[in-house]
Amino acid sequence: MLGQISLSSPFFIGTVEIPGRLLLSPMDGFTDSPFRRLCKNFGASLLTSEFINGIDLSYGHPYLKYKTFFLPVERPFSFQVFDDDPERLLSAALKLQHLEPDIIDINIGCSARRVSNRGAGAGLLKHPEKIKKIACSLVSTLQIPVTAKIRLGWDDQTRNFLEIAAILMDCGLSAITVHARTRQQGYSGMADWDAIAAIKSAVNLPVIGNGNVKSLSDAEKMLEHTRCDAVMIGRAAIGNPWIFSGIDRRMVMTHELFKTISQHLTWMTDLYPVRTGTLLFRKHLSRYLVDFPLTPEEKKEIFSMDDPFLLLDRIKAILSYEE
C-alpha cells in the first residue's frame, strides 16, 4: 500500500474512471475479448485490445473483426493502435473511435521485429518528432482520452524515455504506460523500475508501470518503489488470470482450473468459428497445464485436437477431474 492508495483504489485517465490499479497489458495474439473478460472477472480494472495495425484498418484484414470486438462488460476498454505513418495512424484511430471505446492507446513500445523494424511500435522511439506529430494530432482530433505505451528507448545507448514522456505530456496525453525495458532487451533481463520513478517525477499525468510484475506482491512493490499510479500485468496473466485476485496459481483447486479453462474455451468458440477458436485456444492451454507433466505423445494429441468437446474431455483426464 502506498499512503492511502491501494491496488483497489480508483483513479482517472482523463474523464474515464478506472476502478482499480491492476490493469491488463495489451498482448498480440492473447488479449482478445475472451481472455480480457476472464481477467476482468478476476479483477483487472482496465482492458486493452491486442495491438491493431493502422494498415489493416485502412485496407482491411480477415481477423480485424475479432481484434476490434468487445462487449460492454469489458469497460473501461481501450483500443491500442500502431503504425509508422502519422496520417494513417490518425485515420485508424478515428475509425476505432467510431466503435466507442473509452480510450485510444498509441503503441510506442512493441519490440517485435516485424513492427519495430518498419518504424512502428518501439521503432518510433528513434523519431521523437514523429511521436510528437502523432500524439498531438490524436489528442486534438479525438473526443476520448489518448494514452501511450512506451519503452525506455531503442537500446541502452538511446534511453530517451524522459524526452518522450515530456513530448507526450506536452501534447496532452491522459496517461503514459512504461514498459521499463529497451527495445533491444525485448522481454529479457530485469525491468528498470527506477526509470518508471523518474518519469513519474517528471510528468504531471498518470504513469502506469509495467515489467517484472508476477504477483500482487510485486505490484505493491512497484507502486511503493516508483510512486506510479497503476500497474499493468502482461505475460504473467497468461494461463493465470487469478493473478488479478492475488491468488497464488499453485493454490488454484482442480475444479476451479477446469471451470476457468472451460469458460475460456467456450468464449473462444463463441467469438471465432468453432475449429478456429479451439486451435487458437492452444496457446492458452499450454500455460494452464504448465504444472501437469505431459508426455510428447500426450502433447501431440491434445494440441492437435480441434473439437472443443473432445478437448475438454481430454483435459478432464489430464487433471484427473470428476464433476
Summary of the structure (lengths in Angstrom):
residues: 323
radius of gyration: 19.6
end to end distance: 39.6
largest distance: 59.7
contacts: 1087
relative contact order: 0.12
helix: 48%
strand: 15%
